[in-house]
Amino acid sequence: MEAVSRADASIAVPTTQIRLKTFETQAFIGLWMGPLAGIIVWLWPLGLDPSAQKALAIVIFMILYWIAEPIDSAITALIGCYLFWALEVATLPVAFSGFTTNAPWFVFGCLLIGEAVSQTGAVKRLGYLIMLPVGTSYARILLGLIAISLLLTFLIPSAVVRVVMIAPVAVGIIGAYGLGKQSNVAKGLFLIVTYSSPLFGKMLMSNPAANLTRGIVEKETGVQIFWYQWLFAFLPVILVVICAFWLLVRWLYPAEANDLPCGKEYLKNALQEMGPLNGTDKKALLWVLLATALWATDSIHHIDPAIIALGIGLLLCFPKIGILDQQAVKRANFMTVLLPAAALSMGNVLVETNALQALTDNLAEWMKPLLSNSVNSAITLYWSGFLYHLVLSNDQSMVGTSLPVLLQIAQDQGYNPAVLGLIWTFAGGAHLFVYQSGALVVGYSYGFFSAKDLFKVALAVTVLKGLLLMVVVPLYWPLIGLNWIK
């Protein structure tokens, strides 16, 4: 539950009581909705293999609990893995297989790095330096953070890394405003930082899922998708979404204080008072720069980003070498590791029990008659991909398990496989819940916004992207050689 802010405390008692009662009712309904739906799916004669049906029942339970949040999302994740194992749906290695992948440990390493940076004055200093040229109004700062996120998308292929790099800037700005963690300014800034990173990654061929799509399309059909094609295909969407995203956050979370006290003079004075960087600040910045350099050059040295993140995170815990003491390490939210691990475990269990194959086959059969033209294909592929992504949260797993089946339909019906691949991968960026992206998990772990805040913003952006595709796919994409019918 989102903590009641100081501003809320000043509201009349009856209003507060109504809000608390409403939350308790929602939590109570959500608490029973998940198990009830799971039991129904478990017992209903769906004609599936028993192990596949049981896996689907547990997945339904997990998703409903992640939506309603009657308990912490990380606890829900752990309960789901436990049920896979305890109810003999999957063996222990499969039920908890997500914990042996690189994703959760990449997140944990990034959390340690973020905690180290937040312990130094470098955070506020960076925030002040960014705000000086951008401007000190809330609207300008939001736009500046969006621009930084978009720019880094061209340079850094990982959405998680981009969140880790930009988050200290947002923390510094919030500190400069002098507002609490539950203020509108704090929510707005962190929602911009957190949601824009995976969002922009889908619009550019700069993330693993996009590159996987390109590889599968080329292997299965012989059709190439070039980097510039991906960029120009989604360029109009990028521009509209940036403007809409900026306006939406300003509307949903209006600033308590539109400008900083004393404006730029305040920033200049604050920088002077902080003085030069001390040894701890320099050490933190050195480790962050080293991590960033290694992440940015992974195509040269081929070291897994998770190894880099966790390795540097652990080095930061060493005396003299790092800057994190025992108390600082304990402040890191270990629970956030459970979300990406459980999401990957869930996907692996669905594959192991053949439940995913049943879902994919049924989805493909349902979609076939709805792909007759470019408008219908844009609507069908986008919203089908959105629903598929709710079940299989990992982007690469979503593409890898479903795209080959869909490409076969494209080949049989004479549709352009490149267009299908672009739309399907783009649909994977429709994140509504924290568990659907490692970047969202990292941003959420800072505690500046709730799952409900994320859902409100994400739902509006998701609908907008779907509407935009209905326009650009039939009208704009043919101009750049992307016709639905080959």
C-alpha positions in Angstrom: 0.0 0.0 0.0 1.2 3.5 -0.8 2.2 5.3 2.3 0.0 8.2 3.3 2.0 11.4 2.6 2.3 14.4 4.9 -0.1 16.3 2.6 -2.7 13.6 3.0 -2.4 13.8 6.8 -3.8 17.3 6.7 -7.0 16.2 4.9 -10.2 15.9 7.0 -10.4 12.6 8.9 -13.6 11.4 7.2 -11.9 11.7 3.8 -8.9 9.7 5.0 -11.2 7.1 6.5 -13.0 6.7 3.2 -9.8 6.2 1.3 -8.5 3.6 3.8 -11.8 1.8 3.7 -11.8 1.8 -0.1 -8.3 0.3 -0.2 -9.2 -2.3 2.4 -12.1 -3.4 0.2 -10.0 -3.6 -2.9 -7.3 -5.5 -1.1 -9.9 -7.9 0.3 -11.4 -8.6 -3.1 -7.9 -9.0 -4.7 -6.9 -11.4 -1.9 -9.6 -13.9 -2.8 -9.8 -13.2 -6.5 -6.5 -14.8 -7.3 -7.0 -18.1 -5.5 -10.6 -18.4 -6.7 -9.6 -17.9 -10.4 -6.7 -20.3 -10.0 -8.9 -23.0 -8.6 -11.4 -22.5 -11.4 -8.8 -22.9 -14.1 -7.3 -25.8 -12.2 -10.6 -27.7 -12.1 -12.3 -26.5 -15.3 -12.2 -29.1 -18.2 -10.1 -27.2 -20.7 -8.9 -30.2 -22.6 -5.3 -29.5 -21.8 -2.6 -31.8 -20.4 -3.0 -31.9 -16.6 0.4 -30.4 -15.9 -0.1 -27.6 -18.5 -3.5 -26.8 -16.9 -2.1 -26.7 -13.4 0.7 -24.4 -14.6 -1.8 -22.0 -16.2 -3.9 -22.0 -13.0 -0.9 -20.9 -10.9 0.1 -18.3 -13.5 -3.4 -16.8 -13.4 -3.2 -16.6 -9.6 0.2 -14.8 -9.8 -0.9 -12.3 -12.5 -4.1 -11.4 -10.6 -2.1 -10.9 -7.4 0.4 -8.8 -9.2 -2.5 -6.7 -10.5 -4.5 -6.4 -7.3 -1.5 -6.2 -5.0 -3.1 -7.7 -1.8 0.4 -8.6 -0.8 3.9 -7.4 -1.8 4.6 -8.3 -5.5 7.9 -10.0 -4.5 6.1 -12.3 -2.1 3.6 -13.2 -4.8 6.5 -14.1 -7.1 8.0 -16.4 -4.4 4.6 -18.0 -3.7 4.2 -18.8 -7.4 7.6 -20.5 -7.6 6.8 -22.4 -4.4 3.4 -23.6 -5.8 5.0 -24.8 -9.0 7.3 -27.0 -6.9 5.0 -28.0 -4.0 2.1 -29.0 -6.2 4.5 -31.0 -8.4 3.8 -29.0 -11.5 7.5 -28.7 -12.1 10.7 -29.9 -10.4 12.6 -27.7 -8.1 15.3 -26.8 -10.6 12.6 -25.7 -13.1 10.3 -24.0 -10.6 13.2 -21.8 -9.4 15.1 -21.7 -12.7 14.8 -18.0 -13.1 17.2 -17.5 -10.1 20.0 -19.2 -12.1 19.7 -16.8 -15.0 21.6 -13.5 -15.3 18.5 -11.2 -15.1 17.9 -11.1 -11.3 21.6 -10.8 -10.5 21.9 -8.0 -13.0 19.1 -6.2 -11.2 20.8 -6.9 -7.8 24.2 -5.6 -9.0 22.6 -2.5 -10.3 20.8 -1.9 -7.0 24.1 -2.1 -5.1 25.7 0.4 -7.6 22.7 2.7 -7.2 22.8 2.5 -3.4 26.5 3.4 -3.5 25.9 6.4 -5.6 23.1 7.6 -3.5 25.4 7.6 -0.4 27.6 10.3 -1.8 27.1 14.0 -2.5 27.7 13.2 -6.2 24.0 12.5 -6.6 22.8 16.0 -5.7 25.8 17.6 -7.5 24.8 15.8 -10.7 21.2 16.9 -10.3 22.2 20.5 -9.8 24.5 20.5 -12.8 21.8 19.0 -15.1 19.2 21.5 -14.0 21.4 24.6 -14.6 21.3 24.4 -18.4 17.9 22.7 -18.7 16.0 25.1 -16.4 14.5 24.9 -13.0 10.8 24.5 -13.7 9.1 21.1 -13.2 8.1 20.9 -16.9 11.6 21.6 -18.2 13.2 19.0 -15.9 10.7 16.4 -17.0 11.4 17.1 -20.6 15.2 17.1 -19.9 15.0 13.6 -18.3 13.0 12.3 -21.3 15.7 13.7 -23.7 18.5 12.1 -21.6 16.7 8.7 -21.7 16.1 8.9 -25.4 19.8 9.9 -26.1 21.1 7.0 -23.9 18.9 4.6 -25.8 21.2 5.1 -28.9 24.3 4.4 -26.8 23.3 1.9 -24.0 21.4 -1.2 -25.1 20.1 -2.1 -21.7 17.0 -0.4 -20.2 18.1 -1.4 -16.7 21.4 0.2 -17.1 19.8 3.4 -18.4 17.5 3.6 -15.3 20.5 3.1 -13.0 22.4 5.9 -14.8 19.5 8.4 -14.8 18.0 7.6 -11.4 20.7 9.4 -9.4 20.0 12.5 -11.4 16.3 12.3 -10.4 17.2 11.7 -6.8 19.4 14.7 -6.7 16.7 16.9 -8.3 14.1 15.7 -5.8 16.5 16.5 -3.0 17.1 19.9 -4.4 13.3 20.6 -4.4 13.2 19.6 -0.7 10.1 17.4 -1.2 9.3 14.0 0.2 9.4 10.6 -1.5 5.6 10.6 -2.0 5.4 14.1 -3.5 4.0 14.6 -7.0 7.4 15.9 -8.2 9.1 12.7 -6.9 6.5 10.5 -8.6 6.6 12.4 -11.8 10.3 12.4 -12.2 10.8 8.7 -11.4 7.9 7.6 -13.6 9.5 9.5 -16.4 12.9 7.9 -15.7 11.6 4.4 -15.2 9.0 4.0 -17.9 10.8 5.8 -20.7 13.8 3.5 -20.7 12.1 0.3 -21.8 9.6 2.3 -23.8 12.3 3.9 -26.0 14.2 0.6 -26.2 11.3 -0.9 -28.2 11.2 2.0 -30.6 14.9 1.6 -31.5 16.8 -1.5 -32.4 18.8 -1.2 -29.2 17.6 -3.9 -26.9 17.9 -7.7 -26.9 14.3 -8.4 -27.9 14.6 -6.2 -31.0 17.8 -7.9 -32.1 16.3 -11.3 -31.4 13.4 -10.4 -33.7 15.7 -9.3 -36.4 17.6 -12.6 -36.2 14.5 -14.8 -36.1 12.9 -13.0 -39.1 16.1 -13.3 -41.2 16.6 -17.0 -40.2 13.1 -18.1 -40.8 12.1 -16.0 -43.8 15.4 -14.6 -45.3 14.0 -11.1 -45.0 16.3 -8.5 -43.4 15.3 -5.7 -41.1 17.8 -2.9 -41.1 18.5 -0.6 -38.2 17.4 2.5 -40.1 14.1 0.8 -41.0 13.3 0.2 -37.4 14.2 3.7 -36.5 12.2 5.4 -39.2 9.2 3.0 -38.7 8.7 4.2 -35.1 10.0 7.8 -35.4 6.5 9.4 -35.6 5.5 7.2 -32.7 8.5 8.4 -30.7 7.7 12.0 -31.3 4.1 11.8 -30.4 4.6 9.5 -27.4 7.3 11.9 -26.0 4.9 14.8 -26.1 2.0 12.8 -24.7 4.0 11.2 -22.0 5.3 14.6 -20.9 1.8 16.1 -20.8 0.3 13.1 -19.1 2.8 13.1 -16.2 2.4 16.8 -15.7 -1.4 16.4 -15.6 -1.5 13.4 -13.3 1.2 14.7 -11.0 1.2 18.5 -10.9 4.1 19.9 -9.1 3.7 21.2 -5.5 6.3 23.7 -6.3 6.7 24.6 -9.9 10.2 26.0 -9.5 13.1 25.7 -7.2 13.5 28.3 -4.4 15.5 31.2 -5.8 15.8 29.4 -9.2 19.2 29.0 -10.7 20.8 31.1 -8.0 19.8 28.4 -5.5 21.6 25.8 -7.7 24.7 27.8 -8.0 24.9 28.5 -4.3 24.2 24.9 -3.4 27.1 23.8 -5.7 29.4 26.3 -4.1 28.5 25.1 -0.6 29.2 21.5 -1.5 32.7 22.3 -2.4 35.0 20.0 -4.4 34.4 16.3 -4.7 35.7 14.4 -1.7 37.4 11.0 -1.8 34.1 9.0 -1.4 32.4 10.9 -4.2 35.3 10.3 -6.5 35.4 6.6 -5.6 31.7 6.2 -6.3 31.9 8.0 -9.6 35.0 6.0 -10.7 33.1 2.7 -10.1 30.0 4.0 -12.0 32.1 5.2 -14.9 33.9 1.8 -15.0 30.6 0.0 -15.0 29.2 2.2 -17.8 32.3 1.9 -19.9 32.2 -1.9 -19.6 28.5 -2.0 -20.4 28.9 0.3 -23.4 31.8 -1.8 -24.9 30.3 -5.3 -24.4 30.4 -5.9 -28.1 34.3 -5.8 -27.8 35.0 -7.8 -24.7 31.8 -9.9 -24.6 31.5 -9.9 -20.8 27.9 -10.4 -19.7 26.4 -7.2 -18.3 25.2 -9.2 -15.3 28.7 -10.2 -14.5 29.8 -6.6 -14.7 26.9 -5.3 -12.6 27.2 -7.9 -9.8 31.0 -7.8 -9.8 31.2 -4.1 -9.3 28.3 -4.1 -6.9 30.2 -6.7 -4.7 33.5 -4.7 -5.0 31.6 -1.7 -3.6 31.0 -3.7 -0.5 34.7 -4.2 0.2 36.4 -2.0 2.9 38.6 0.7 1.4 37.9 -0.5 -2.1 34.2 0.3 -2.0 32.0 2.7 0.0 29.1 0.4 1.1 29.1 -0.6 4.8 26.8 -3.3 6.2 24.0 -0.9 6.9 24.0 0.4 3.4 23.9 -3.1 2.0 21.0 -4.0 4.2 19.1 -1.0 2.8 19.2 -2.4 -0.7 15.9 -4.0 -1.5 16.8 -7.7 -1.9 13.1 -8.5 -2.5 13.3 -6.9 -6.0 15.5 -9.8 -7.1 12.5 -12.1 -6.8 10.3 -10.4 -9.4 12.5 -10.9 -12.5 13.6 -14.3 -11.2 10.0 -15.5 -10.7 8.9 -14.0 -14.1 11.5 -16.0 -15.9 10.7 -19.1 -13.8 7.1 -18.8 -14.8 8.0 -18.7 -18.4 10.2 -21.8 -18.1 7.5 -23.7 -16.3 5.0 -22.9 -19.1 7.5 -24.2 -21.7 8.4 -27.3 -19.6 4.7 -28.3 -19.2 3.8 -27.4 -22.9 1.3 -24.9 -21.6 3.0 -22.2 -23.6 2.8 -24.3 -26.8 -1.0 -24.6 -26.3 -1.3 -20.9 -25.7 0.7 -20.0 -28.8 -1.1 -22.4 -31.1 -4.5 -21.2 -29.9 -3.4 -17.6 -30.3 -2.2 -18.2 -33.8 -5.4 -19.9 -34.9 -7.4 -17.1 -33.4 -5.4 -14.4 -35.1 -5.3 -15.9 -38.6 -8.7 -14.5 -39.9 -8.0 -11.1 -38.4 -4.8 -10.3 -40.4 -6.4 -9.6 -43.7 -5.2 -6.0 -44.1 -2.8 -3.6 -42.5 -5.2 -1.9 -40.1 -6.6 -5.2 -38.8 -3.1 -6.6 -38.5 -1.9 -3.6 -36.5 -4.8 -3.9 -34.1 -4.7 -7.7 -33.8 -0.9 -8.2 -33.4 -0.5 -5.3 -31.0 -3.2 -6.3 -28.6 -2.6 -10.0 -28.9 1.1 -9.3 -28.1 0.0 -7.2 -25.2 -2.1 -10.1 -23.7 0.7 -12.6 -24.4 3.2 -10.4 -22.6 1.0 -10.5 -19.5 1.6 -14.2 -19.3 5.2 -14.4 -20.5 6.8 -11.3 -19.0 10.3 -11.6 -20.4 10.6 -9.8 -23.7 13.0 -12.2 -25.3 11.0 -15.3 -24.2 7.9 -13.7 -25.6 9.6 -13.2 -29.0 11.4 -16.5 -29.0 8.4 -18.7 -28.2 5.8 -17.1 -30.4 7.4 -15.3 -33.4 8.4 -18.4 -35.4 4.7 -19.6 -35.3 3.5 -16.2 -36.4 6.1 -16.0 -39.2 4.8 -19.3 -40.6 1.3 -17.7 -40.9 2.9 -14.7 -42.6 4.7 -17.0 -45.1 1.5 -19.0 -45.8 -0.7 -16.0 -46.3 1.8 -13.7 -48.2 2.2 -11.1 -45.4 5.4 -9.2 -44.9 7.3 -10.9 -42.0 9.3 -7.7 -41.3 6.1 -5.8 -40.6 4.8 -8.6 -38.4 8.0 -8.8 -36.4 8.1 -5.0 -35.8 4.5 -4.9 -34.5 4.9 -8.0 -32.4 8.1 -6.8 -30.7 6.7 -3.3 -30.2 3.7 -4.9 -28.4 6.1 -6.4 -25.9 6.9 -2.8 -24.7 3.3 -2.4 -23.4 4.3 -2.8 -19.8 1.5 -2.3 -17.3 3.0 -4.0 -14.2 6.3 -3.9 -12.5 7.1 -7.6 -13.0 7.1 -7.2 -16.8 10.5 -5.5 -17.0 13.7 -5.5 -15.1 14.0 -1.7 -15.7 10.6 -1.2 -14.0 11.7 -3.3 -11.1 14.8 -1.2 -10.5 12.9 2.1 -10.8 10.1 0.8 -8.5 12.7 -0.3 -5.9 13.6 3.3 -5.2 10.2 3.7 -3.5 9.1 7.0 -5.2 6.0 5.6 -7.0 3.5 2.8 -6.4 2.4 0.0 -8.7 -0.9 2.0 -9.1 1.0 5.1 -10.3 2.8 3.0 -12.9 -0.4 1.4 -14.1 -2.2 4.8 -14.6 0.6 6.1 -16.8 1.3 2.9 -18.6 -2.3 2.2 -19.5 -2.7 5.6 -21.2 0.6 5.2 -23.1 -0.3 1.7 -24.1 -3.6 2.7 -25.6 -2.0 5.7 -27.3 0.6 3.4 -28.9 -2.1 1.1 -30.2 -4.0 4.0 -31.7 -0.8 5.3 -33.4 0.0 2.0 -35.0 -3.5 2.0 -36.6 -2.4 5.1 -38.4 1.3 4.7 -39.2 1.2 1.0 -40.3 -1.3 1.5 -43.2 -0.4 5.1 -44.1 3.2 5.8 -43.3 5.0 2.4 -43.3 4.3 1.8 -47.0 6.2 5.0 -47.8 9.4 3.5 -46.3 8.9 0.1 -48.0 7.1 -1.7 -45.2 3.9 -3.0 -46.9 1.7 -5.5 -45.1 1.1 -7.5 -48.3 4.4 -8.5 -49.9 
